Amino acid sequence: MPVQPASHSSPLRTREPALPRSREPRVGVPRRGSGTRTSAAWLGVCVGVLVLIGLVVFMLQNTGPVAVSFLGMSGTAPLALALLIAGVGVGVVVLTSAALRIGQLRRHASADAAGARR
């Protein structure tokens, strides 16, 4: 088995910790702006308006009557109205379940915070 040569480093010599090098901003390269909550809200509003315009166009083009049956009741309604009522119903269910979950998480977080204070 070959013997490896001894290291040239001395254990008595102190080493300085390596400091991270800071990068200077490059000249001529545009920096991307960070997104804010306000810009995200405006983006959401713009997307919502576009979806609403699409929904209005859909409703204006689908006014023909369709047969609707629900819980033993039946009748006719414009297709757009039937789909709008179904969409609002789904939205109510989603918002209710989300509100219940948020309340559950807040109660859990406040219980953890109260336990940490003791």
C-alpha positions as CSV (number, residue, x, y, z in Angstrom):
1,M,0.0,0.0,0.0
2,P,1.6,3.3,-1.0
3,V,2.1,6.0,1.6
4,Q,0.6,9.3,0.9
5,P,2.7,12.4,1.4
6,A,1.9,14.6,4.4
7,S,-0.2,17.6,4.0
8,H,1.5,21.0,3.8
9,S,-1.2,22.7,5.9
10,S,-0.3,23.4,9.5
11,P,-2.9,22.9,12.3
12,L,-1.5,25.9,14.2
13,R,-2.2,28.3,11.4
14,T,-5.5,30.0,11.8
15,R,-7.8,30.4,8.9
16,E,-10.1,33.3,8.2
17,P,-13.6,32.3,7.3
18,A,-14.5,32.8,3.7
19,L,-16.8,35.8,3.3
20,P,-19.4,35.6,0.6
21,R,-18.7,37.9,-2.3
22,S,-21.3,40.4,-3.1
23,R,-22.3,40.8,-6.7
24,E,-22.4,44.2,-8.1
25,P,-25.3,45.0,-10.3
26,R,-24.4,44.7,-13.9
27,V,-24.6,47.9,-15.9
28,G,-27.0,47.9,-18.8
29,V,-29.1,44.9,-17.6
30,P,-32.6,46.0,-16.6
31,R,-33.7,44.7,-13.2
32,R,-37.1,43.0,-13.1
33,G,-39.4,44.7,-10.6
34,S,-40.8,42.7,-7.8
35,G,-44.5,42.0,-7.8
36,T,-46.6,43.6,-5.1
37,R,-50.0,42.7,-3.7
38,T,-51.5,45.7,-5.5
39,S,-50.2,44.6,-8.8
40,A,-51.5,41.1,-8.2
41,A,-54.9,42.5,-7.3
42,W,-55.0,44.6,-10.5
43,L,-54.0,41.5,-12.5
44,G,-56.9,39.6,-10.8
45,V,-59.3,42.4,-11.5
46,C,-58.3,42.5,-15.2
47,V,-58.6,38.7,-15.6
48,G,-62.0,38.8,-13.8
49,V,-63.3,41.5,-16.2
50,L,-62.2,39.5,-19.2
51,V,-64.0,36.4,-17.8
52,L,-67.1,38.5,-17.1
53,I,-67.1,39.8,-20.7
54,G,-66.8,36.2,-22.0
55,L,-69.7,35.1,-19.7
56,V,-71.9,38.0,-21.0
57,V,-71.2,37.0,-24.6
58,F,-71.9,33.4,-23.8
59,M,-75.2,34.3,-22.2
60,L,-76.3,36.5,-25.1
61,Q,-75.6,33.7,-27.6
62,N,-77.3,30.9,-25.6
63,T,-80.9,32.1,-24.9
64,G,-82.7,29.1,-26.2
65,P,-85.0,27.3,-23.8
66,V,-84.0,24.0,-22.2
67,A,-85.8,21.5,-20.1
68,V,-84.6,21.6,-16.5
69,S,-85.4,19.1,-13.7
70,F,-84.4,19.4,-10.1
71,L,-85.7,17.5,-7.0
72,G,-88.9,16.4,-8.8
73,M,-89.6,19.9,-10.2
74,S,-89.3,20.5,-13.9
75,G,-89.7,23.4,-16.2
76,T,-88.0,25.3,-19.0
77,A,-85.4,28.1,-18.7
78,P,-82.9,29.7,-21.0
79,L,-79.7,27.7,-21.2
80,A,-77.6,30.6,-20.1
81,L,-79.7,31.2,-17.0
82,A,-79.6,27.5,-16.0
83,L,-75.8,27.4,-16.3
84,L,-75.5,30.7,-14.4
85,I,-77.5,29.4,-11.5
86,A,-75.5,26.2,-11.5
87,G,-72.2,28.2,-11.5
88,V,-73.4,30.4,-8.7
89,G,-74.4,27.3,-6.7
90,V,-70.9,25.8,-7.1
91,G,-69.4,29.1,-6.1
92,V,-71.4,29.2,-2.9
93,V,-70.4,25.7,-2.0
94,V,-66.7,26.4,-2.7
95,L,-66.8,29.7,-0.7
96,T,-68.5,28.1,2.2
97,S,-66.0,25.2,2.4
98,A,-63.1,27.6,2.1
99,A,-64.4,29.9,4.8
100,L,-64.9,26.9,7.1
101,R,-61.3,25.7,6.4
102,I,-59.9,29.2,7.0
103,G,-61.7,29.4,10.3
104,Q,-60.3,26.0,11.3
105,L,-56.8,27.0,10.5
106,R,-57.1,30.3,12.4
107,R,-58.4,28.5,15.5
108,H,-55.5,26.0,15.2
109,A,-53.0,28.9,14.8
110,S,-54.4,30.8,17.8
111,A,-54.3,27.7,19.9
112,D,-50.7,27.1,19.0
113,A,-49.8,30.8,19.8
114,A,-51.6,30.6,23.1
115,G,-49.7,27.4,24.0
116,A,-46.4,29.0,23.0
117,R,-47.1,32.0,25.4
118,R,-47.5,29.7,28.4
